[in-house]
Each structure stands twice: as C-alpha cells, then as structure tokens.
Amino acid sequence: MVKFYDTIPDFVVPWLKAQKVFWVATAPLTGEGHVNVSPKGIFEGNFCVVDEKSVWYEDLTGSGVETISHLRENGRITVMFTAFDGPPRICRLFGKG
C-alpha cells in the first residue's frame, strides 16, 4: 500500500543509502520539451540525506544539461529509488532543486 510522508522517515534512510542506483526526473513547464529521467549510480559520498526534508547528490556522469535546465526553469525534481534485492520497495522523494 502507498504511504506518503511529509518528511523522510528515519527508517528509510539506511535503505536509501543501501541502493546502488536511483533515478532523477525533471520536466519543463511547457508540453514542448521532454520529461527527463536519468539513472544515477550511488558511490561513496555522492548521495546524502542532510535532514528530514533535504537530500543532495553529486552528478558525476552525464551532461546534466536537461536536468539543470528544467531545475532553473521551475525547480521541480523527483528522486526515485527502487529495490533490486529483497522485497519490492519504491521510494520517491518529491522536491525542489
């Protein structure tokens, strides 16, 4: 069953950090541009949960041009984690970048 939280629960943080990949999704305001979904690998120190409402990641690969263009236009971003090991689990972090 789907659950929504206003903050990142403490019990989710270790699971987020244990994943090997996550996806970053952004979109332009107009229907003319592309929705951009980019896979990101997790390496030591490139993804961090700052507090219950803040995370950051360091973009180590790819051009990042479309992602940063969308963020500058409207600031909207979704970061999605998916379990590849163990029971099925998905976590989406909706926010601003």
PEHUGI-V896876 format. One line per field, one symbol per residue. ss: DSSP state (H for helix, E for strand, L for the rest). psi: psi as a letter, one per 30 degrees, with the letter a starting at -180 (. if undefined). Layout:
ss = ???
psi = ???
//
This chain:
ss = LLLLLLLLLHHHHHHHHHLLEEEEEELLLLLLLLLEEEEEELLLLLEEEEELLEEEELLLLLLLHHHHHHHHHHLEEEEEEELLLLLLLEEEEEEEL
psi = kkkkkfljkeffeeeefflfllkkklklelfelkkkjkkkkkljgfkkjeafgklllkjfllegeeeeeeeeeffkkkkkkkkfkalkkkkkjkak.
//
